Amino acid sequence: MSAAILIVEDEAILAKNIATYLTRHGYAAVIAGSGEEVLQRLDELRPDVVLADYALPGINGVEVLRRVKAFDVGIPFVLMTGHGSEKVAVEAMKAGANDYLIKPVVLSEVKLLLEKLLGQERLEGELGYHRRRMAAEGNLDGLIGKSPALQNLKDSIRQLLAAEAGMVDGPPPAVLITGETGTGKELVARALHFEGVRKDHPFVELNCSTIPADLLEAELFGYERGAFTDARQRKLGLIEAAENGTLFLDEIGDLDLRLQVKLLKLLEDKIVRRLGSVREQKANVRVIAATNRDLEAAVRKGEFRADLLFRLNIVHIHVPPLRERAGDVALLADHYLAAHRRRYQKGPLALSAEARAAMVEYYWTGNVRELKNVLEQAVIMARGSAIAPEDLRLSTTLRLQTTAAVIDSAGSTVAGAADELNVVIAERELLVRALAQTEWNVTRAARLLGISRDALRYRIDKFNLKLQ
């Protein structure tokens, strides 16, 4: 949709030239010849930006500004004034003008100024939306489940939040969140921020694996004009943008070694320096990092600094994989089924008993994220009111291969199961071997198979297995 620009100018030729130029560049331009006309049509026009001359017949541009801001303070307003009228421009800025132009105006400058104002307005709107969305998601209720593993996770978060609430100075300690891909590490980070003492300040998130090292340095630390070839103006870094708030560095294990040194300095000295600058400045930012890598192994390989790991790992929170959260699969399935059903405006839709059982016994290598995506696809493709197991399109082969690998690594041979082409027989053979190896300790057997206790009990009943 084209932005509507209201041009308030009594010089008809100038007004027409500005309108023609802006229309040519994709704007919807409307002309008003006086302030009184603006006030009569303001409710009808509701412009995205007002561009007004100061010297108007009747009420002047500053008075028009005051009336427009009284109508809607969010409408950007630019005042045009002649040479020698800088005092008028200052008066206008004090009255709430967003900017001003000195006549004779240069049309290209008008366009650049409008792009800046409209871009800033859109950015503020988007930031407001993202802040509201993240705040809504950033609480412990976003971690869905009642399993002991998840309750332990929530208890750890509550304990940390309570300790931080009693702090007397300085930023809260750095936190390292570990866990497999898709377990919800970012939800934990948001909960720590939006339920913590810094909830009214920025939450800035950056994935270290998605940006090349050179660009990542500029994004994190910012730069001064001329710091490198394309640095035409100063840019605020994400560390400064997170001042008094939280900087969440996802996939920290992929951070370049050179940047690890700079991040270490931030954590130790609480200072930051933009690229191309000689001045260091204090940084009051809380750092939360997350990874699915074994950072201790990375340290041994020389891929991650030991001193940085020490600084990041002041508080360690591990997010358990879904297969260790017995009973949570069904709760998560119901939650995401309802969410996707609302999103796609589907009618009554439920999981069949067979589909629900298939989800409970599935390995979920992609954890909660995989479960969410599987259900979204099922909702989209569902033809009736019930989702069948085949609608889920779960990878039985992947599950059986993973389970077989787990048992094999524990020292049990699975040759009989691997050679068996019948999937049902192969699955039963794996269960029998795991139960025999653990002397029918269901908890240990489930851990060996990489599934939940509920999933194992379901299979024991399914195959009518009994202790011999």
TORKOL-4160 file (C-alpha; in steps of 0.2 Angstrom, whole numbers, padded with zeros to 4 digits, m for minus):
468
<pt num="1" X="0000" Y="0000" Z="0000"/>
<pt num="2" X="0007" Y="0017" Z="m0005"/>
<pt num="3" X="0010" Y="0029" Z="0009"/>
<pt num="4" X="m0001" Y="0045" Z="0009"/>
<pt num="5" X="0009" Y="0061" Z="0010"/>
<pt num="6" X="m0001" Y="0077" Z="0014"/>
<pt num="7" X="0007" Y="0092" Z="0006"/>
<pt num="8" X="0002" Y="0109" Z="0014"/>
<pt num="9" X="0008" Y="0123" Z="0002"/>
<pt num="10" X="m0001" Y="0138" Z="m0005"/>
<pt num="11" X="0012" Y="0140" Z="m0019"/>
<pt num="12" X="0002" Y="0130" Z="m0032"/>
<pt num="13" X="0017" Y="0126" Z="m0044"/>
<pt num="14" X="0028" Y="0120" Z="m0030"/>
<pt num="15" X="0015" Y="0110" Z="m0022"/>
<pt num="16" X="0011" Y="0102" Z="m0039"/>
<pt num="17" X="0030" Y="0098" Z="m0042"/>
<pt num="18" X="0032" Y="0090" Z="m0026"/>
<pt num="19" X="0016" Y="0079" Z="m0028"/>
<pt num="20" X="0021" Y="0074" Z="m0046"/>
<pt num="21" X="0038" Y="0069" Z="m0040"/>
<pt num="22" X="0032" Y="0059" Z="m0025"/>
<pt num="23" X="0018" Y="0051" Z="m0036"/>
<pt num="24" X="0032" Y="0045" Z="m0048"/>
<pt num="25" X="0041" Y="0037" Z="m0034"/>
<pt num="26" X="0026" Y="0027" Z="m0028"/>
<pt num="27" X="0018" Y="0039" Z="m0015"/>
<pt num="28" X="0000" Y="0044" Z="m0014"/>
<pt num="29" X="0001" Y="0063" Z="m0013"/>
<pt num="30" X="m0013" Y="0075" Z="m0008"/>
<pt num="31" X="m0012" Y="0094" Z="m0009"/>
<pt num="32" X="m0020" Y="0106" Z="0003"/>
<pt num="33" X="m0018" Y="0125" Z="0001"/>
<pt num="34" X="m0021" Y="0131" Z="0019"/>
<pt num="35" X="m0020" Y="0125" Z="0037"/>
<pt num="36" X="m0039" Y="0127" Z="0038"/>
<pt num="37" X="m0041" Y="0115" Z="0024"/>
<pt num="38" X="m0030" Y="0102" Z="0033"/>
<pt num="39" X="m0040" Y="0103" Z="0049"/>
<pt num="40" X="m0057" Y="0101" Z="0039"/>
<pt num="41" X="m0050" Y="0086" Z="0030"/>
<pt num="42" X="m0039" Y="0078" Z="0043"/>
<pt num="43" X="m0051" Y="0064" Z="0048"/>
<pt num="44" X="m0054" Y="0060" Z="0030"/>
<pt num="45" X="m0036" Y="0060" Z="0024"/>
<pt num="46" X="m0027" Y="0052" Z="0039"/>
<pt num="47" X="m0010" Y="0055" Z="0031"/>
<pt num="48" X="0005" Y="0044" Z="0034"/>
<pt num="49" X="0016" Y="0060" Z="0034"/>
<pt num="50" X="0012" Y="0079" Z="0033"/>
<pt num="51" X="0024" Y="0090" Z="0024"/>
<pt num="52" X="0019" Y="0108" Z="0028"/>
<pt num="53" X="0025" Y="0126" Z="0024"/>
<pt num="54" X="0027" Y="0138" Z="0038"/>
<pt num="55" X="0021" Y="0154" Z="0029"/>
<pt num="56" X="0003" Y="0149" Z="0025"/>
<pt num="57" X="m0012" Y="0160" Z="0023"/>
<pt num="58" X="m0022" Y="0160" Z="0039"/>
<pt num="59" X="m0015" Y="0149" Z="0053"/>
<pt num="60" X="0004" Y="0145" Z="0050"/>
<pt num="61" X="0013" Y="0129" Z="0049"/>
<pt num="62" X="0018" Y="0128" Z="0067"/>
<pt num="63" X="0000" Y="0129" Z="0072"/>
<pt num="64" X="m0005" Y="0116" Z="0059"/>
<pt num="65" X="0008" Y="0105" Z="0068"/>
<pt num="66" X="0001" Y="0107" Z="0085"/>
<pt num="67" X="m0017" Y="0103" Z="0078"/>
<pt num="68" X="m0011" Y="0088" Z="0069"/>
<pt num="69" X="m0001" Y="0081" Z="0084"/>
<pt num="70" X="m0017" Y="0084" Z="0095"/>
<pt num="71" X="m0027" Y="0074" Z="0082"/>
<pt num="72" X="m0014" Y="0060" Z="0081"/>
<pt num="73" X="0003" Y="0062" Z="0089"/>
<pt num="74" X="0010" Y="0047" Z="0079"/>
<pt num="75" X="0008" Y="0056" Z="0062"/>
<pt num="76" X="0026" Y="0062" Z="0056"/>
<pt num="77" X="0027" Y="0080" Z="0053"/>
<pt num="78" X="0040" Y="0090" Z="0042"/>
<pt num="79" X="0040" Y="0109" Z="0042"/>
<pt num="80" X="0046" Y="0118" Z="0027"/>
<pt num="81" X="0053" Y="0136" Z="0030"/>
<pt num="82" X="0063" Y="0149" Z="0021"/>
<pt num="83" X="0081" Y="0154" Z="0023"/>
<pt num="84" X="0084" Y="0164" Z="0039"/>
<pt num="85" X="0070" Y="0156" Z="0048"/>
<pt num="86" X="0080" Y="0144" Z="0058"/>
<pt num="87" X="0072" Y="0150" Z="0074"/>
<pt num="88" X="0055" Y="0144" Z="0067"/>
<pt num="89" X="0063" Y="0127" Z="0063"/>
<pt num="90" X="0069" Y="0126" Z="0081"/>
<pt num="91" X="0051" Y="0131" Z="0087"/>
<pt num="92" X="0043" Y="0118" Z="0076"/>
<pt num="93" X="0055" Y="0104" Z="0083"/>
<pt num="94" X="0050" Y="0109" Z="0101"/>
<pt num="95" X="0032" Y="0108" Z="0096"/>
<pt num="96" X="0034" Y="0090" Z="0090"/>
<pt num="97" X="0040" Y="0091" Z="0072"/>
<pt num="98" X="0050" Y="0076" Z="0066"/>
<pt num="99" X="0061" Y="0086" Z="0055"/>
<pt num="100" X="0062" Y="0102" Z="0044"/>
<pt num="101" X="0067" Y="0107" Z="0027"/>
<pt num="102" X="0074" Y="0124" Z="0021"/>
<pt num="103" X="0067" Y="0131" Z="0005"/>
<pt num="104" X="0070" Y="0130" Z="m0009"/>
<pt num="105" X="0068" Y="0112" Z="m0006"/>
<pt num="106" X="0077" Y="0098" Z="m0016"/>
<pt num="107" X="0065" Y="0085" Z="m0021"/>
<pt num="108" X="0077" Y="0071" Z="m0019"/>
<pt num="109" X="0080" Y="0076" Z="m0001"/>
<pt num="110" X="0062" Y="0076" Z="0002"/>
<pt num="111" X="0061" Y="0058" Z="m0004"/>
<pt num="112" X="0075" Y="0053" Z="0007"/>
<pt num="113" X="0068" Y="0061" Z="0022"/>
<pt num="114" X="0051" Y="0053" Z="0019"/>
<pt num="115" X="0060" Y="0036" Z="0017"/>
<pt num="116" X="0068" Y="0039" Z="0034"/>
<pt num="117" X="0053" Y="0044" Z="0043"/>
<pt num="118" X="0042" Y="0030" Z="0036"/>
<pt num="119" X="0056" Y="0017" Z="0038"/>
<pt num="120" X="0058" Y="0022" Z="0057"/>
<pt num="121" X="0039" Y="0021" Z="0059"/>
<pt num="122" X="0038" Y="0004" Z="0052"/>
<pt num="123" X="0053" Y="m0002" Z="0062"/>
<pt num="124" X="0045" Y="0005" Z="0078"/>
<pt num="125" X="0029" Y="m0004" Z="0074"/>
<pt num="126" X="0038" Y="m0020" Z="0070"/>
<pt num="127" X="0049" Y="m0019" Z="0086"/>
<pt num="128" X="0033" Y="m0016" Z="0096"/>
<pt num="129" X="0025" Y="m0031" Z="0089"/>
<pt num="130" X="0041" Y="m0042" Z="0092"/>
<pt num="131" X="0042" Y="m0036" Z="0110"/>
<pt num="132" X="0024" Y="m0040" Z="0113"/>
<pt num="133" X="0026" Y="m0057" Z="0105"/>
<pt num="134" X="0042" Y="m0061" Z="0114"/>
<pt num="135" X="0035" Y="m0056" Z="0130"/>
<pt num="136" X="0019" Y="m0067" Z="0128"/>
<pt num="137" X="0030" Y="m0082" Z="0124"/>
<pt num="138" X="0044" Y="m0077" Z="0136"/>
<pt num="139" X="0037" Y="m0085" Z="0152"/>
<pt num="140" X="0037" Y="m0102" Z="0160"/>
<pt num="141" X="0020" Y="m0106" Z="0154"/>
<pt num="142" X="0028" Y="m0107" Z="0136"/>
<pt num="143" X="0037" Y="m0123" Z="0143"/>
<pt num="144" X="0023" Y="m0135" Z="0141"/>
<pt num="145" X="0023" Y="m0152" Z="0150"/>
<pt num="146" X="0021" Y="m0160" Z="0167"/>
<pt num="147" X="0036" Y="m0173" Z="0167"/>
<pt num="148" X="0048" Y="m0173" Z="0181"/>
<pt num="149" X="0062" Y="m0168" Z="0169"/>
<pt num="150" X="0053" Y="m0152" Z="0164"/>
<pt num="151" X="0047" Y="m0148" Z="0181"/>
<pt num="152" X="0066" Y="m0149" Z="0187"/>
<pt num="153" X="0070" Y="m0137" Z="0173"/>
<pt num="154" X="0057" Y="m0125" Z="0178"/>
<pt num="155" X="0062" Y="m0126" Z="0196"/>
<pt num="156" X="0080" Y="m0122" Z="0191"/>
<pt num="157" X="0074" Y="m0106" Z="0182"/>
<pt num="158" X="0063" Y="m0101" Z="0196"/>
<pt num="159" X="0078" Y="m0103" Z="0208"/>
<pt num="160" X="0089" Y="m0092" Z="0197"/>
<pt num="161" X="0076" Y="m0079" Z="0195"/>
<pt num="162" X="0073" Y="m0078" Z="0214"/>
<pt num="163" X="0092" Y="m0076" Z="0216"/>
<pt num="164" X="0093" Y="m0062" Z="0203"/>
<pt num="165" X="0079" Y="m0053" Z="0211"/>
<pt num="166" X="0089" Y="m0051" Z="0227"/>
<pt num="167" X="0105" Y="m0044" Z="0218"/>
<pt num="168" X="0110" Y="m0027" Z="0224"/>
<pt num="169" X="0121" Y="m0021" Z="0209"/>
<pt num="170" X="0129" Y="m0027" Z="0192"/>
<pt num="171" X="0121" Y="m0037" Z="0178"/>
<pt num="172" X="0114" Y="m0055" Z="0182"/>
<pt num="173" X="0127" Y="m0069" Z="0179"/>
<pt num="174" X="0130" Y="m0076" Z="0162"/>
<pt num="175" X="0120" Y="m0092" Z="0158"/>
<pt num="176" X="0124" Y="m0106" Z="0147"/>
<pt num="177" X="0109" Y="m0116" Z="0140"/>
<pt num="178" X="0113" Y="m0133" Z="0133"/>
<pt num="179" X="0102" Y="m0145" Z="0124"/>
<pt num="180" X="0098" Y="m0154" Z="0108"/>
<pt num="181" X="0091" Y="m0145" Z="0093"/>
<pt num="182" X="0073" Y="m0141" Z="0094"/>
<pt num="183" X="0072" Y="m0143" Z="0113"/>
<pt num="184" X="0067" Y="m0125" Z="0117"/>
<pt num="185" X="0083" Y="m0117" Z="0122"/>
<pt num="186" X="0077" Y="m0100" Z="0116"/>
<pt num="187" X="0061" Y="m0101" Z="0126"/>
<pt num="188" X="0071" Y="m0104" Z="0142"/>
<pt num="189" X="0082" Y="m0088" Z="0137"/>
<pt num="190" X="0066" Y="m0078" Z="0135"/>
<pt num="191" X="0059" Y="m0084" Z="0151"/>
<pt num="192" X="0075" Y="m0079" Z="0160"/>
<pt num="193" X="0073" Y="m0061" Z="0153"/>
<pt num="194" X="0054" Y="m0058" Z="0153"/>
<pt num="195" X="0051" Y="m0065" Z="0170"/>
<pt num="196" X="0067" Y="m0057" Z="0177"/>
<pt num="197" X="0073" Y="m0040" Z="0183"/>
<pt num="198" X="0077" Y="m0034" Z="0166"/>
<pt num="199" X="0060" Y="m0037" Z="0158"/>
<pt num="200" X="0057" Y="m0019" Z="0154"/>
<pt num="201" X="0073" Y="m0018" Z="0144"/>
<pt num="202" X="0078" Y="m0025" Z="0127"/>
<pt num="203" X="0079" Y="m0043" Z="0123"/>
<pt num="204" X="0091" Y="m0044" Z="0108"/>
<pt num="205" X="0094" Y="m0061" Z="0100"/>
<pt num="206" X="0107" Y="m0066" Z="0088"/>
<pt num="207" X="0111" Y="m0083" Z="0080"/>
<pt num="208" X="0130" Y="m0085" Z="0078"/>
<pt num="209" X="0129" Y="m0099" Z="0065"/>
<pt num="210" X="0119" Y="m0089" Z="0052"/>
<pt num="211" X="0131" Y="m0074" Z="0049"/>
<pt num="212" X="0149" Y="m0074" Z="0042"/>
<pt num="213" X="0162" Y="m0070" Z="0055"/>
<pt num="214" X="0166" Y="m0052" Z="0048"/>
<pt num="215" X="0148" Y="m0047" Z="0047"/>
<pt num="216" X="0144" Y="m0055" Z="0064"/>
<pt num="217" X="0158" Y="m0044" Z="0072"/>
<pt num="218" X="0150" Y="m0028" Z="0064"/>
<pt num="219" X="0133" Y="m0033" Z="0070"/>
<pt num="220" X="0138" Y="m0037" Z="0088"/>
<pt num="221" X="0150" Y="m0022" Z="0091"/>
<pt num="222" X="0144" Y="m0009" Z="0078"/>
<pt num="223" X="0156" Y="0002" Z="0068"/>
<pt num="224" X="0160" Y="0020" Z="0065"/>
<pt num="225" X="0159" Y="0029" Z="0048"/>
<pt num="226" X="0174" Y="0024" Z="0037"/>
<pt num="227" X="0178" Y="0009" Z="0048"/>
<pt num="228" X="0178" Y="m0001" Z="0032"/>
<pt num="229" X="0173" Y="0001" Z="0013"/>
<pt num="230" X="0154" Y="0001" Z="0015"/>
<pt num="231" X="0153" Y="0009" Z="0032"/>
<pt num="232" X="0145" Y="0026" Z="0026"/>
<pt num="233" X="0138" Y="0030" Z="0043"/>
<pt num="234" X="0139" Y="0025" Z="0061"/>
<pt num="235" X="0130" Y="0009" Z="0066"/>
<pt num="236" X="0125" Y="0004" Z="0083"/>
<pt num="237" X="0130" Y="m0014" Z="0088"/>
<pt num="238" X="0118" Y="m0027" Z="0096"/>
<pt num="239" X="0128" Y="m0026" Z="0112"/>
<pt num="240" X="0124" Y="m0007" Z="0114"/>
<pt num="241" X="0106" Y="m0010" Z="0108"/>
<pt num="242" X="0104" Y="m0023" Z="0122"/>
<pt num="243" X="0110" Y="m0010" Z="0135"/>
<pt num="244" X="0102" Y="m0013" Z="0152"/>
<pt num="245" X="0094" Y="m0029" Z="0145"/>
<pt num="246" X="0099" Y="m0046" Z="0138"/>
<pt num="247" X="0109" Y="m0051" Z="0124"/>
<pt num="248" X="0105" Y="m0069" Z="0119"/>
<pt num="249" X="0118" Y="m0078" Z="0108"/>
<pt num="250" X="0111" Y="m0094" Z="0100"/>
<pt num="251" X="0123" Y="m0107" Z="0093"/>
<pt num="252" X="0137" Y="m0099" Z="0103"/>
<pt num="253" X="0148" Y="m0115" Z="0099"/>
<pt num="254" X="0149" Y="m0108" Z="0081"/>
<pt num="255" X="0157" Y="m0092" Z="0086"/>
<pt num="256" X="0173" Y="m0088" Z="0077"/>
<pt num="257" X="0189" Y="m0089" Z="0088"/>
<pt num="258" X="0193" Y="m0071" Z="0085"/>
<pt num="259" X="0176" Y="m0065" Z="0091"/>
<pt num="260" X="0177" Y="m0076" Z="0106"/>
<pt num="261" X="0191" Y="m0065" Z="0112"/>
<pt num="262" X="0181" Y="m0049" Z="0110"/>
<pt num="263" X="0166" Y="m0058" Z="0119"/>
<pt num="264" X="0177" Y="m0063" Z="0133"/>
<pt num="265" X="0183" Y="m0045" Z="0135"/>
<pt num="266" X="0165" Y="m0039" Z="0136"/>
<pt num="267" X="0161" Y="m0052" Z="0150"/>
<pt num="268" X="0176" Y="m0049" Z="0160"/>
<pt num="269" X="0178" Y="m0030" Z="0158"/>
<pt num="270" X="0160" Y="m0025" Z="0154"/>
<pt num="271" X="0166" Y="m0013" Z="0140"/>
<pt num="272" X="0163" Y="m0013" Z="0121"/>
<pt num="273" X="0172" Y="m0004" Z="0107"/>
<pt num="274" X="0164" Y="m0001" Z="0090"/>
<pt num="275" X="0175" Y="m0006" Z="0074"/>
<pt num="276" X="0185" Y="0009" Z="0069"/>
<pt num="277" X="0183" Y="0018" Z="0086"/>
<pt num="278" X="0197" Y="0022" Z="0098"/>
<pt num="279" X="0185" Y="0024" Z="0112"/>
<pt num="280" X="0179" Y="0011" Z="0124"/>
<pt num="281" X="0162" Y="0012" Z="0133"/>
<pt num="282" X="0154" Y="0003" Z="0147"/>
<pt num="283" X="0141" Y="m0010" Z="0143"/>
<pt num="284" X="0128" Y="m0015" Z="0155"/>
<pt num="285" X="0121" Y="m0031" Z="0147"/>
<pt num="286" X="0117" Y="m0048" Z="0153"/>
<pt num="287" X="0123" Y="m0062" Z="0141"/>
<pt num="288" X="0114" Y="m0078" Z="0139"/>
<pt num="289" X="0121" Y="m0091" Z="0127"/>
<pt num="290" X="0114" Y="m0107" Z="0120"/>
<pt num="291" X="0122" Y="m0122" Z="0111"/>
<pt num="292" X="0118" Y="m0140" Z="0105"/>
<pt num="293" X="0137" Y="m0144" Z="0104"/>
<pt num="294" X="0148" Y="m0151" Z="0118"/>
<pt num="295" X="0159" Y="m0136" Z="0122"/>
<pt num="296" X="0171" Y="m0146" Z="0133"/>
<pt num="297" X="0175" Y="m0157" Z="0118"/>
<pt num="298" X="0176" Y="m0141" Z="0107"/>
<pt num="299" X="0189" Y="m0134" Z="0120"/>
<pt num="300" X="0199" Y="m0150" Z="0119"/>
<pt num="301" X="0200" Y="m0149" Z="0100"/>
<pt num="302" X="0205" Y="m0130" Z="0101"/>
<pt num="303" X="0189" Y="m0124" Z="0093"/>
<pt num="304" X="0182" Y="m0115" Z="0108"/>
<pt num="305" X="0191" Y="m0105" Z="0121"/>
<pt num="306" X="0192" Y="m0113" Z="0139"/>
<pt num="307" X="0192" Y="m0096" Z="0147"/>
<pt num="308" X="0176" Y="m0090" Z="0138"/>
<pt num="309" X="0167" Y="m0106" Z="0142"/>
<pt num="310" X="0172" Y="m0103" Z="0160"/>
<pt num="311" X="0164" Y="m0085" Z="0159"/>
<pt num="312" X="0148" Y="m0091" Z="0150"/>
<pt num="313" X="0145" Y="m0106" Z="0161"/>
<pt num="314" X="0143" Y="m0097" Z="0178"/>
<pt num="315" X="0125" Y="m0104" Z="0178"/>
<pt num="316" X="0122" Y="m0119" Z="0167"/>
<pt num="317" X="0104" Y="m0125" Z="0162"/>
<pt num="318" X="0101" Y="m0141" Z="0152"/>
<pt num="319" X="0085" Y="m0143" Z="0142"/>
<pt num="320" X="0081" Y="m0161" Z="0142"/>
<pt num="321" X="0076" Y="m0170" Z="0125"/>
<pt num="322" X="0058" Y="m0174" Z="0122"/>
<pt num="323" X="0062" Y="m0193" Z="0124"/>
<pt num="324" X="0066" Y="m0190" Z="0142"/>
<pt num="325" X="0050" Y="m0181" Z="0146"/>
<pt num="326" X="0038" Y="m0195" Z="0149"/>
<pt num="327" X="0020" Y="m0190" Z="0146"/>
<pt num="328" X="0024" Y="m0173" Z="0138"/>
<pt num="329" X="0022" Y="m0179" Z="0120"/>
<pt num="330" X="0003" Y="m0180" Z="0122"/>
<pt num="331" X="0001" Y="m0163" Z="0130"/>
<pt num="332" X="0012" Y="m0155" Z="0117"/>
<pt num="333" X="0002" Y="m0164" Z="0103"/>
<pt num="334" X="m0014" Y="m0157" Z="0110"/>
<pt num="335" X="m0007" Y="m0139" Z="0112"/>
<pt num="336" X="0001" Y="m0138" Z="0094"/>
<pt num="337" X="m0014" Y="m0146" Z="0086"/>
<pt num="338" X="m0026" Y="m0133" Z="0094"/>
<pt num="339" X="m0014" Y="m0119" Z="0089"/>
<pt num="340" X="m0012" Y="m0125" Z="0070"/>
<pt num="341" X="m0031" Y="m0128" Z="0069"/>
<pt num="342" X="m0034" Y="m0110" Z="0074"/>
<pt num="343" X="m0021" Y="m0104" Z="0062"/>
<pt num="344" X="m0028" Y="m0113" Z="0047"/>
<pt num="345" X="m0046" Y="m0111" Z="0052"/>
<pt num="346" X="m0049" Y="m0129" Z="0052"/>
<pt num="347" X="m0065" Y="m0136" Z="0059"/>
<pt num="348" X="m0066" Y="m0150" Z="0073"/>
<pt num="349" X="m0050" Y="m0160" Z="0071"/>
<pt num="350" X="m0042" Y="m0173" Z="0083"/>
<pt num="351" X="m0029" Y="m0186" Z="0084"/>
<pt num="352" X="m0035" Y="m0204" Z="0082"/>
<pt num="353" X="m0030" Y="m0216" Z="0096"/>
<pt num="354" X="m0018" Y="m0224" Z="0084"/>
<pt num="355" X="m0010" Y="m0208" Z="0079"/>
<pt num="356" X="m0008" Y="m0203" Z="0097"/>
<pt num="357" X="0000" Y="m0219" Z="0101"/>
<pt num="358" X="0012" Y="m0217" Z="0086"/>
<pt num="359" X="0017" Y="m0200" Z="0093"/>
<pt num="360" X="0020" Y="m0207" Z="0110"/>
<pt num="361" X="0031" Y="m0221" Z="0104"/>
<pt num="362" X="0041" Y="m0210" Z="0091"/>
<pt num="363" X="0059" Y="m0206" Z="0095"/>
<pt num="364" X="0058" Y="m0187" Z="0091"/>
<pt num="365" X="0076" Y="m0184" Z="0085"/>
<pt num="366" X="0071" Y="m0166" Z="0082"/>
<pt num="367" X="0062" Y="m0164" Z="0099"/>
<pt num="368" X="0048" Y="m0151" Z="0101"/>
<pt num="369" X="0052" Y="m0142" Z="0085"/>
<pt num="370" X="0050" Y="m0158" Z="0075"/>
<pt num="371" X="0033" Y="m0162" Z="0084"/>
<pt num="372" X="0027" Y="m0145" Z="0081"/>
<pt num="373" X="0031" Y="m0146" Z="0062"/>
<pt num="374" X="0024" Y="m0164" Z="0060"/>
<pt num="375" X="0007" Y="m0158" Z="0067"/>
<pt num="376" X="0007" Y="m0142" Z="0056"/>
<pt num="377" X="0009" Y="m0153" Z="0041"/>
<pt num="378" X="m0005" Y="m0165" Z="0048"/>
<pt num="379" X="m0017" Y="m0151" Z="0050"/>
<pt num="380" X="m0014" Y="m0144" Z="0033"/>
<pt num="381" X="m0016" Y="m0161" Z="0024"/>
<pt num="382" X="m0030" Y="m0169" Z="0035"/>
<pt num="383" X="m0045" Y="m0173" Z="0025"/>
<pt num="384" X="m0057" Y="m0178" Z="0038"/>
<pt num="385" X="m0060" Y="m0174" Z="0057"/>
<pt num="386" X="m0047" Y="m0187" Z="0063"/>
<pt num="387" X="m0029" Y="m0187" Z="0060"/>
<pt num="388" X="m0023" Y="m0205" Z="0056"/>
<pt num="389" X="m0005" Y="m0211" Z="0059"/>
<pt num="390" X="m0001" Y="m0210" Z="0040"/>
<pt num="391" X="m0006" Y="m0192" Z="0041"/>
<pt num="392" X="0009" Y="m0189" Z="0053"/>
<pt num="393" X="0022" Y="m0196" Z="0041"/>
<pt num="394" X="0033" Y="m0202" Z="0055"/>
<pt num="395" X="0050" Y="m0210" Z="0050"/>
<pt num="396" X="0048" Y="m0228" Z="0057"/>
<pt num="397" X="0065" Y="m0233" Z="0049"/>
<pt num="398" X="0074" Y="m0218" Z="0057"/>
<pt num="399" X="0067" Y="m0223" Z="0074"/>
<pt num="400" X="0072" Y="m0241" Z="0072"/>
<pt num="401" X="0089" Y="m0237" Z="0066"/>
<pt num="402" X="0092" Y="m0225" Z="0080"/>
<pt num="403" X="0086" Y="m0238" Z="0093"/>
<pt num="404" X="0096" Y="m0251" Z="0086"/>
<pt num="405" X="0112" Y="m0240" Z="0087"/>
<pt num="406" X="0108" Y="m0236" Z="0105"/>
<pt num="407" X="0107" Y="m0255" Z="0110"/>
<pt num="408" X="0122" Y="m0259" Z="0099"/>
<pt num="409" X="0133" Y="m0246" Z="0107"/>
<pt num="410" X="0128" Y="m0253" Z="0124"/>
<pt num="411" X="0136" Y="m0270" Z="0120"/>
<pt num="412" X="0121" Y="m0280" Z="0114"/>
<pt num="413" X="0121" Y="m0288" Z="0097"/>
<pt num="414" X="0106" Y="m0283" Z="0086"/>
<pt num="415" X="0110" Y="m0294" Z="0071"/>
<pt num="416" X="0094" Y="m0304" Z="0072"/>
<pt num="417" X="0084" Y="m0288" Z="0072"/>
<pt num="418" X="0094" Y="m0279" Z="0058"/>
<pt num="419" X="0093" Y="m0294" Z="0047"/>
<pt num="420" X="0074" Y="m0296" Z="0049"/>
<pt num="421" X="0065" Y="m0287" Z="0035"/>
<pt num="422" X="0048" Y="m0287" Z="0045"/>
<pt num="423" X="0047" Y="m0270" Z="0054"/>
<pt num="424" X="0035" Y="m0277" Z="0068"/>
<pt num="425" X="0046" Y="m0292" Z="0071"/>
<pt num="426" X="0062" Y="m0281" Z="0071"/>
<pt num="427" X="0054" Y="m0269" Z="0084"/>
<pt num="428" X="0048" Y="m0283" Z="0095"/>
<pt num="429" X="0066" Y="m0291" Z="0095"/>
<pt num="430" X="0074" Y="m0274" Z="0100"/>
<pt num="431" X="0062" Y="m0273" Z="0115"/>
<pt num="432" X="0065" Y="m0291" Z="0121"/>
<pt num="433" X="0084" Y="m0288" Z="0120"/>
<pt num="434" X="0083" Y="m0272" Z="0129"/>
<pt num="435" X="0072" Y="m0279" Z="0143"/>
<pt num="436" X="0083" Y="m0294" Z="0144"/>
<pt num="437" X="0099" Y="m0284" Z="0145"/>
<pt num="438" X="0092" Y="m0273" Z="0159"/>
<pt num="439" X="0083" Y="m0288" Z="0168"/>
<pt num="440" X="0066" Y="m0280" Z="0165"/>
<pt num="441" X="0070" Y="m0263" Z="0173"/>
<pt num="442" X="0058" Y="m0253" Z="0163"/>
<pt num="443" X="0067" Y="m0236" Z="0167"/>
<pt num="444" X="0084" Y="m0242" Z="0161"/>
<pt num="445" X="0077" Y="m0251" Z="0146"/>
<pt num="446" X="0068" Y="m0236" Z="0141"/>
<pt num="447" X="0084" Y="m0226" Z="0143"/>
<pt num="448" X="0094" Y="m0239" Z="0133"/>
<pt num="449" X="0081" Y="m0238" Z="0119"/>
<pt num="450" X="0080" Y="m0219" Z="0119"/>
<pt num="451" X="0062" Y="m0218" Z="0122"/>
<pt num="452" X="0051" Y="m0213" Z="0137"/>
<pt num="453" X="0045" Y="m0226" Z="0150"/>
<pt num="454" X="0027" Y="m0223" Z="0144"/>
<pt num="455" X="0032" Y="m0227" Z="0126"/>
<pt num="456" X="0040" Y="m0243" Z="0132"/>
<pt num="457" X="0025" Y="m0248" Z="0143"/>
<pt num="458" X="0014" Y="m0245" Z="0128"/>
<pt num="459" X="0025" Y="m0257" Z="0117"/>
<pt num="460" X="0026" Y="m0270" Z="0131"/>
<pt num="461" X="0007" Y="m0271" Z="0131"/>
<pt num="462" X="0006" Y="m0270" Z="0112"/>
<pt num="463" X="0017" Y="m0285" Z="0110"/>
<pt num="464" X="0010" Y="m0294" Z="0125"/>
<pt num="465" X="0028" Y="m0296" Z="0133"/>
<pt num="466" X="0029" Y="m0304" Z="0150"/>
<pt num="467" X="0044" Y="m0307" Z="0161"/>
<pt num="468" X="0050" Y="m0325" Z="0159"/>
